[in-house]
Each structure stands twice: as C-alpha cells, then as structure tokens.
Amino acid sequence: MRLERLLASLALGLSLLVHSPTIKAEEPKNFTSLQFCSYSWSSTNLAKYIVDSPMIKVGFGTNFTPNIEGKFSVGYMMSKKTFPIGGGVSETIDLRAFYLDAIADYFVPIFNSGKVYFGGGISAMTVENKITVSNGQEASEKDSAFGIPLNIGMTVSFPNNKVDLDMSYGINLNPFEGPDFSGSFVNLGVRFKF
C-alpha cells in the first residue's frame, strides 16, 4: 500500500510539472542602437587616399514578428588625409558625409542568447569633399545618392535581455552613381531594448 501511494504521489507530481504553464519573460519589441562603423570606399578616386572613414550611427527599430525587425539609422562619417602631389606641394582631402538607411532583417536563433541575421533596404548619402592644396588653392564638391545596403550580422543578448551586443558586415551598392558612393562597412555596437 505504501508503495502504491508513493507511486501515485510521484505520478501526480510529474503530471503537475509537465502540465504547469511555463513563465517566460516577454522580449521587448522596440530598441535604440548605437553603432561604431568603418566605411571602406569602393571608388578608386577616394580609396586611393582615404581607405576607411569612421562613422557613428544611431538608430531606432521594432520587431514586426519574432523573426523580422525593421530599423532606421542616421550616421555621420569623416576622413581627412594629407598626401604629396609632387614639387613640394601637398594636398589635403577633407571628407564629410551624412548617411541614413532603412533596413529590414530576418533573425535566426543559434543559441539561447544569440541570433544571426541578414537583410537589406535602402540608403541615402550626402558627401562633401573639400580639397586644399598647400600652395593656397581650394576646391570643394558636394553630391548625394541613393543606395542599396545589404548586411549580415549577429546579436548576443545580456542576461537581463535588455541590451544586445551587435556585430555586422555589409555592402552599400549605388547602382546609379557607381563606385563613387559604393562601399563596404563593418559595424560594432549595442542595442538597448524596451
């Protein structure tokens, strides 16, 4: 009898454990992001003198579904370099650019706190290039273009599920303007979820 009661109690306990609801913290839907980036220009014109332009990006995003999110970002990049052009004369290129994009990403969980993602969207860029020659000559040009950014990356969530570490690599294609605005970028940043 005691064995039967013990088995019955054990069966009841297992039944309650299996059928009891699992309480799971709901993942925040929205987030803001801060990214530190390096933009490598495809243009032989710029890449010959300025290989990488550091850029800071801030953004806002939301999860449309558990696996799809959209993000809007604004960035600012700058580069400055002086190089000799012969005859004791040097030239300084001072580049400033505003960058913005809207991207949709598809996320795939790979472990408990990590996800990989890939996606794309549309971007716009305004570039101002100021050239100063040591003999006193100056010239400047300003132009803008639309692009198609494509990226792949990974996020890792901290234990509180409120902050993500975000790493990604991407390319920015400008089919109408050619290589003058195209390039590749490496991003490292954090996302604050709410």
Phi and psi in degrees as GROMACS dihedral restraints (atoms count N, CA, C in turn):
[ dihedral_restraints ]
;  ai    aj    ak    al  type     phi  dphi    fc
    3     4     5     6     1   -62.9    20    10
    4     5     6     7     1   -39.2    20    10
    6     7     8     9     1   -65.0    20    10
    7     8     9    10     1   -39.7    20    10
    9    10    11    12     1   -64.4    20    10
   10    11    12    13     1   -42.0    20    10
   12    13    14    15     1   -64.7    20    10
   13    14    15    16     1   -40.2    20    10
   15    16    17    18     1   -63.4    20    10
   16    17    18    19     1   -43.7    20    10
   18    19    20    21     1   -65.3    20    10
   19    20    21    22     1   -38.3    20    10
   21    22    23    24     1   -65.8    20    10
   22    23    24    25     1   -40.6    20    10
   24    25    26    27     1   -66.1    20    10
   25    26    27    28     1   -40.2    20    10
   27    28    29    30     1   -64.3    20    10
   28    29    30    31     1   -42.2    20    10
   30    31    32    33     1   -63.1    20    10
   31    32    33    34     1   -40.0    20    10
   33    34    35    36     1   -65.4    20    10
   34    35    36    37     1   -42.1    20    10
   36    37    38    39     1   -63.0    20    10
   37    38    39    40     1   -42.9    20    10
   39    40    41    42     1   -64.2    20    10
   40    41    42    43     1   -38.1    20    10
   42    43    44    45     1   -63.7    20    10
   43    44    45    46     1   -43.5    20    10
   45    46    47    48     1   -66.2    20    10
   46    47    48    49     1   -36.1    20    10
   48    49    50    51     1   -67.4    20    10
   49    50    51    52     1   -41.7    20    10
   51    52    53    54     1   -70.5    20    10
   52    53    54    55     1   -39.4    20    10
   54    55    56    57     1   -94.1    20    10
   55    56    57    58     1    -3.5    20    10
   57    58    59    60     1   -73.1    20    10
   58    59    60    61     1   140.9    20    10
   60    61    62    63     1   -66.2    20    10
   61    62    63    64     1   142.3    20    10
   63    64    65    66     1   -89.5    20    10
   64    65    66    67     1   126.1    20    10
   66    67    68    69     1   -93.3    20    10
   67    68    69    70     1   118.0    20    10
   69    70    71    72     1  -128.2    20    10
   70    71    72    73     1   133.0    20    10
   72    73    74    75     1   -63.9    20    10
   73    74    75    76     1   131.5    20    10
   75    76    77    78     1   -73.3    20    10
   76    77    78    79     1   132.9    20    10
   78    79    80    81     1   -76.0    20    10
   79    80    81    82     1   133.9    20    10
   81    82    83    84     1   -59.6    20    10
   82    83    84    85     1   144.8    20    10
   84    85    86    87     1   -88.7    20    10
   85    86    87    88     1   -32.3    20    10
   87    88    89    90     1  -107.2    20    10
   88    89    90    91     1   160.7    20    10
   90    91    92    93     1  -157.6    20    10
   91    92    93    94     1   156.0    20    10
   93    94    95    96     1  -114.3    20    10
   94    95    96    97     1   154.0    20    10
   96    97    98    99     1  -135.0    20    10
   97    98    99   100     1   150.3    20    10
   99   100   101   102     1  -130.8    20    10
  100   101   102   103     1   122.1    20    10
  102   103   104   105     1  -127.9    20    10
  103   104   105   106     1   141.5    20    10
  105   106   107   108     1  -109.0    20    10
  106   107   108   109     1   124.5    20    10
  108   109   110   111     1  -127.5    20    10
  109   110   111   112     1   161.3    20    10
  111   112   113   114     1  -129.1    20    10
  112   113   114   115     1   121.4    20    10
  114   115   116   117     1  -106.7    20    10
  115   116   117   118     1   120.3    20    10
  117   118   119   120     1  -100.9    20    10
  118   119   120   121     1   118.1    20    10
  120   121   122   123     1   -74.9    20    10
  121   122   123   124     1   139.2    20    10
  123   124   125   126     1   -83.3    20    10
  124   125   126   127     1   -24.9    20    10
  126   127   128   129     1   -61.3    20    10
  127   128   129   130     1   126.4    20    10
  129   130   131   132     1   -64.9    20    10
  130   131   132   133     1   -25.6    20    10
  132   133   134   135     1   -62.1    20    10
  133   134   135   136     1   -46.6    20    10
  135   136   137   138     1   -90.1    20    10
  136   137   138   139     1   -40.9    20    10
  138   139   140   141     1   -64.4    20    10
  139   140   141   142     1   -24.2    20    10
  141   142   143   144     1   -62.7    20    10
  142   143   144   145     1   -31.6    20    10
  144   145   146   147     1  -112.3    20    10
  145   146   147   148     1   -35.9    20    10
  147   148   149   150     1  -125.4    20    10
  148   149   150   151     1   103.7    20    10
  150   151   152   153     1   -75.0    20    10
  151   152   153   154     1   -51.9    20    10
  153   154   155   156     1  -126.0    20    10
  154   155   156   157     1   141.7    20    10
  156   157   158   159     1  -115.3    20    10
  157   158   159   160     1   119.7    20    10
  159   160   161   162     1   -68.1    20    10
  160   161   162   163     1   144.1    20    10
  162   163   164   165     1  -141.8    20    10
  163   164   165   166     1   142.4    20    10
  165   166   167   168     1  -111.5    20    10
  166   167   168   169     1   130.6    20    10
  168   169   170   171     1  -124.7    20    10
  169   170   171   172     1   138.0    20    10
  171   172   173   174     1  -121.5    20    10
  172   173   174   175     1   146.2    20    10
  174   175   176   177     1  -150.6    20    10
  175   176   177   178     1   170.9    20    10
  177   178   179   180     1  -137.7    20    10
  178   179   180   181     1   137.8    20    10
  180   181   182   183     1  -146.1    20    10
  181   182   183   184     1   169.8    20    10
  183   184   185   186     1  -149.1    20    10
  184   185   186   187     1   154.0    20    10
  186   187   188   189     1   -91.0    20    10
  187   188   189   190     1   116.9    20    10
  189   190   191   192     1   -78.1    20    10
  190   191   192   193     1   -37.1    20    10
  192   193   194   195     1  -139.0    20    10
  193   194   195   196     1   172.0    20    10
  195   196   197   198     1   -57.7    20    10
  196   197   198   199     1   -22.3    20    10
  198   199   200   201     1  -113.6    20    10
  199   200   201   202     1    -8.3    20    10
  201   202   203   204     1  -123.9    20    10
  202   203   204   205     1   130.1    20    10
  204   205   206   207     1  -133.8    20    10
  205   206   207   208     1   154.3    20    10
  207   208   209   210     1  -118.7    20    10
  208   209   210   211     1   147.1    20    10
  210   211   212   213     1  -143.8    20    10
  211   212   213   214     1   140.5    20    10
  213   214   215   216     1  -117.5    20    10
  214   215   216   217     1   128.5    20    10
  216   217   218   219     1  -131.0    20    10
  217   218   219   220     1   150.4    20    10
  219   220   221   222     1  -126.4    20    10
  220   221   222   223     1   134.4    20    10
  222   223   224   225     1  -134.7    20    10
  223   224   225   226     1   161.0    20    10
  225   226   227   228     1  -135.2    20    10
  226   227   228   229     1   128.5    20    10
  228   229   230   231     1  -127.1    20    10
  229   230   231   232     1   156.0    20    10
  231   232   233   234     1  -154.4    20    10
  232   233   234   235     1   147.4    20    10
  234   235   236   237     1  -148.4    20    10
  235   236   237   238     1   146.0    20    10
  237   238   239   240     1  -147.3    20    10
  238   239   240   241     1   129.0    20    10
  240   241   242   243     1  -149.9    20    10
  241   242   243   244     1   142.1    20    10
  243   244   245   246     1  -113.2    20    10
  244   245   246   247     1   136.1    20    10
  246   247   248   249     1  -145.1    20    10
  247   248   249   250     1   152.5    20    10
  249   250   251   252     1   -77.0    20    10
  250   251   252   253     1   144.1    20    10
  252   253   254   255     1  -119.5    20    10
  253   254   255   256     1     7.1    20    10
  255   256   257   258     1   107.1    20    10
  256   257   258   259     1   153.3    20    10
  258   259   260   261     1    66.2    20    10
  259   260   261   262     1    27.4    20    10
  261   262   263   264     1    74.5    20    10
  262   263   264   265     1     9.6    20    10
  264   265   266   267     1  -104.2    20    10
  265   266   267   268     1   139.1    20    10
  267   268   269   270     1  -120.8    20    10
  268   269   270   271     1   159.0    20    10
  270   271   272   273     1  -128.7    20    10
  271   272   273   274     1   138.2    20    10
  273   274   275   276     1  -115.7    20    10
  274   275   276   277     1   125.0    20    10
  276   277   278   279     1  -102.9    20    10
  277   278   279   280     1   122.1    20    10
  279   280   281   282     1  -116.9    20    10
  280   281   282   283     1   107.4    20    10
  282   283   284   285     1  -109.4    20    10
  283   284   285   286     1   133.1    20    10
  285   286   287   288     1  -131.2    20    10
  286   287   288   289     1   140.2    20    10
  288   289   290   291     1  -147.4    20    10
  289   290   291   292     1   139.7    20    10
  291   292   293   294     1  -103.8    20    10
  292   293   294   295     1   137.3    20    10
  294   295   296   297     1  -133.9    20    10
  295   296   297   298     1   138.9    20    10
  297   298   299   300     1  -143.3    20    10
  298   299   300   301     1   150.3    20    10
  300   301   302   303     1  -149.4    20    10
  301   302   303   304     1   158.7    20    10
  303   304   305   306     1  -128.1    20    10
  304   305   306   307     1   119.3    20    10
  306   307   308   309     1  -131.6    20    10
  307   308   309   310     1   142.3    20    10
  309   310   311   312     1  -112.3    20    10
  310   311   312   313     1   132.0    20    10
  312   313   314   315     1  -121.8    20    10
  313   314   315   316     1   146.9    20    10
  315   316   317   318     1  -108.2    20    10
  316   317   318   319     1   125.7    20    10
  318   319   320   321     1  -105.2    20    10
  319   320   321   322     1   141.6    20    10
  321   322   323   324     1  -129.5    20    10
  322   323   324   325     1   117.5    20    10
  324   325   326   327     1   -64.3    20    10
  325   326   327   328     1   137.6    20    10
  327   328   329   330     1  -118.0    20    10
  328   329   330   331     1   -23.6    20    10
  330   331   332   333     1  -156.8    20    10
  331   332   333   334     1  -175.2    20    10
  333   334   335   336     1   -54.2    20    10
  334   335   336   337     1   -41.6    20    10
  336   337   338   339     1  -117.8    20    10
  337   338   339   340     1     9.6    20    10
  339   340   341   342     1  -123.0    20    10
  340   341   342   343     1   147.0    20    10
  342   343   344   345     1  -139.3    20    10
  343   344   345   346     1   146.8    20    10
  345   346   347   348     1  -107.4    20    10
  346   347   348   349     1   154.1    20    10
  348   349   350   351     1  -147.3    20    10
  349   350   351   352     1   158.7    20    10
  351   352   353   354     1  -148.8    20    10
  352   353   354   355     1   152.4    20    10
  354   355   356   357     1  -179.9    20    10
  355   356   357   358     1  -168.0    20    10
  357   358   359   360     1  -168.9    20    10
  358   359   360   361     1   178.4    20    10
  360   361   362   363     1  -177.4    20    10
  361   362   363   364     1  -136.7    20    10
  363   364   365   366     1  -136.0    20    10
  364   365   366   367     1   147.2    20    10
  366   367   368   369     1  -135.8    20    10
  367   368   369   370     1   162.9    20    10
  369   370   371   372     1  -139.7    20    10
  370   371   372   373     1   144.9    20    10
  372   373   374   375     1  -142.7    20    10
  373   374   375   376     1   137.2    20    10
  375   376   377   378     1  -119.8    20    10
  376   377   378   379     1   122.4    20    10
  378   379   380   381     1  -118.1    20    10
  379   380   381   382     1   131.6    20    10
  381   382   383   384     1  -119.0    20    10
  382   383   384   385     1   124.5    20    10
  384   385   386   387     1  -118.9    20    10
  385   386   387   388     1   116.6    20    10
  387   388   389   390     1  -111.1    20    10
  388   389   390   391     1   126.0    20    10
  390   391   392   393     1  -114.4    20    10
  391   392   393   394     1   124.8    20    10
  393   394   395   396     1  -122.8    20    10
  394   395   396   397     1   126.5    20    10
  396   397   398   399     1  -100.3    20    10
  397   398   399   400     1   143.6    20    10
  399   400   401   402     1   -63.3    20    10
  400   401   402   403     1   -16.6    20    10
  402   403   404   405     1   -85.2    20    10
  403   404   405   406     1     4.9    20    10
  405   406   407   408     1   106.6    20    10
  406   407   408   409     1    -9.6    20    10
  408   409   410   411     1   -75.9    20    10
  409   410   411   412     1   143.8    20    10
  411   412   413   414     1  -136.5    20    10
  412   413   414   415     1   149.2    20    10
  414   415   416   417     1  -151.6    20    10
  415   416   417   418     1   150.2    20    10
  417   418   419   420     1  -145.3    20    10
  418   419   420   421     1   151.8    20    10
  420   421   422   423     1  -142.8    20    10
  421   422   423   424     1   149.2    20    10
  423   424   425   426     1  -138.8    20    10
  424   425   426   427     1   133.9    20    10
  426   427   428   429     1  -151.8    20    10
  427   428   429   430     1   166.2    20    10
  429   430   431   432     1  -144.8    20    10
  430   431   432   433     1   160.1    20    10
  432   433   434   435     1  -161.2    20    10
  433   434   435   436     1   158.6    20    10
  435   436   437   438     1   -98.9    20    10
  436   437   438   439     1   152.0    20    10
  438   439   440   441     1  -141.2    20    10
  439   440   441   442     1   175.9    20    10
  441   442   443   444     1  -123.9    20    10
  442   443   444   445     1    99.8    20    10
  444   445   446   447     1   -83.5    20    10
  445   446   447   448     1   137.3    20    10
  447   448   449   450     1  -127.2    20    10
  448   449   450   451     1   134.0    20    10
  450   451   452   453     1  -143.7    20    10
  451   452   453   454     1   159.0    20    10
  453   454   455   456     1  -138.0    20    10
  454   455   456   457     1   140.5    20    10
  456   457   458   459     1  -161.1    20    10
  457   458   459   460     1  -170.1    20    10
  459   460   461   462     1  -148.9    20    10
  460   461   462   463     1   141.0    20    10
  462   463   464   465     1  -121.6    20    10
  463   464   465   466     1   145.1    20    10
  465   466   467   468     1  -128.8    20    10
  466   467   468   469     1   124.2    20    10
  468   469   470   471     1   -88.6    20    10
  469   470   471   472     1   141.8    20    10
  471   472   473   474     1   -77.2    20    10
  472   473   474   475     1   162.4    20    10
  474   475   476   477     1   -54.2    20    10
  475   476   477   478     1   -31.4    20    10
  477   478   479   480     1   -79.3    20    10
  478   479   480   481     1    -4.5    20    10
  480   481   482   483     1    61.7    20    10
  481   482   483   484     1    22.1    20    10
  483   484   485   486     1  -109.2    20    10
  484   485   486   487     1   -15.7    20    10
  486   487   488   489     1  -133.0    20    10
  487   488   489   490     1   135.2    20    10
  489   490   491   492     1  -117.7    20    10
  490   491   492   493     1   142.5    20    10
  492   493   494   495     1   -90.4    20    10
  493   494   495   496     1   130.0    20    10
  495   496   497   498     1  -123.6    20    10
  496   497   498   499     1   124.2    20    10
  498   499   500   501     1  -128.7    20    10
  499   500   501   502     1   134.5    20    10
  501   502   503   504     1  -153.9    20    10
  502   503   504   505     1   160.1    20    10
  504   505   506   507     1  -132.4    20    10
  505   506   507   508     1   141.8    20    10
  507   508   509   510     1  -155.3    20    10
  508   509   510   511     1   173.9    20    10
  510   511   512   513     1  -126.7    20    10
  511   512   513   514     1   149.7    20    10
  513   514   515   516     1  -121.4    20    10
  514   515   516   517     1   109.2    20    10
  516   517   518   519     1   -98.0    20    10
  517   518   519   520     1   133.5    20    10
  519   520   521   522     1  -121.2    20    10
  520   521   522   523     1    85.2    20    10
  522   523   524   525     1   -63.1    20    10
  523   524   525   526     1   -26.2    20    10
  525   526   527   528     1   -89.0    20    10
  526   527   528   529     1   -28.6    20    10
  528   529   530   531     1  -102.4    20    10
  529   530   531   532     1   -11.4    20    10
  531   532   533   534     1    76.6    20    10
  532   533   534   535     1  -156.8    20    10
  534   535   536   537     1   -70.8    20    10
  535   536   537   538     1   -13.1    20    10
  537   538   539   540     1   -59.6    20    10
  538   539   540   541     1   -27.6    20    10
  540   541   542   543     1  -117.0    20    10
  541   542   543   544     1    -9.5    20    10
  543   544   545   546     1   -76.6    20    10
  544   545   546   547     1   159.4    20    10
  546   547   548   549     1   177.5    20    10
  547   548   549   550     1  -176.2    20    10
  549   550   551   552     1  -125.2    20    10
  550   551   552   553     1   153.6    20    10
  552   553   554   555     1  -138.0    20    10
  553   554   555   556     1   148.3    20    10
  555   556   557   558     1  -118.6    20    10
  556   557   558   559     1   128.3    20    10
  558   559   560   561     1  -119.0    20    10
  559   560   561   562     1   140.0    20    10
  561   562   563   564     1  -138.4    20    10
  562   563   564   565     1   123.5    20    10
  564   565   566   567     1  -161.9    20    10
  565   566   567   568     1  -171.8    20    10
  567   568   569   570     1  -129.2    20    10
  568   569   570   571     1   151.1    20    10
  570   571   572   573     1  -122.6    20    10
  571   572   573   574     1   130.7    20    10
  573   574   575   576     1  -106.2    20    10
  574   575   576   577     1   113.6    20    10
  576   577   578   579     1   -96.0    20    10
  577   578   579   580     1   143.5    20    10
